[in-house]
């Protein structure tokens, strides 16, 4: 019994050290869990912020591209029907084509297709002769319109996906 009483301070010390080690381990686990939770919250907040910032910018880009394409297509049709004031019309058509070109990503196939079809349309319009058939214009016009619709639809799907 004397030995047990003599050993009790050492037993108490060992139990205290074990309790300290367990407390430290629990604190480390809680800190790790808190860090993981904080990172998840930060990631979620960043995703929301990106959606709130990028979606409106992308929507504005879509609206501007649509406006430029409409102006190009309408200008082409107008010039085809009323081939007057050639210098101004030529300049405006080329200006719209360049605006569209600078808005597009040359690495995306549908963007390249839109630019190619728009360029072919402008080429047909600017090389028009009095005896040029309407069908020579309508084909490129329809292909440019279709290419624009493809790009605009895909970009709109991106916006919807991000929201």
Residue pairs with C-beta under 8 A, 6 or more apart in sequence:
50 162
51 162
51 163
54 162
55 159
55 162
55 163
58 155
58 158
58 159
58 162
59 159
61 103
61 155
62 152
62 155
62 156
62 159
64 103
65 100
65 103
65 104
65 148
65 151
65 152
65 155
66 148
66 152
68 96
68 99
68 100
68 103
69 100
69 114
69 118
69 144
69 148
69 152
71 92
71 96
72 93
72 96
72 97
72 100
72 118
72 121
72 122
72 144
73 121
73 141
73 144
73 145
73 148
75 89
75 92
75 93
75 96
76 93
76 121
76 122
76 125
76 137
76 141
77 141
78 89
79 86
79 89
79 93
79 125
79 128
80 125
80 128
80 134
80 137
83 89
83 128
90 126
93 122
93 125
93 126
94 122
97 118
97 119
97 122
100 114
100 115
100 118
101 115
104 111
104 112
104 114
104 115
104 151
105 111
106 112
106 115
110 147
110 150
110 151
110 154
111 151
113 147
113 150
114 144
114 147
114 148
114 150
114 151
116 147
117 140
117 143
117 144
117 146
117 147
118 144
118 147
118 148
120 140
120 143
120 144
121 140
121 141
121 143
121 144
124 132
124 136
124 137
124 140
125 137
128 137
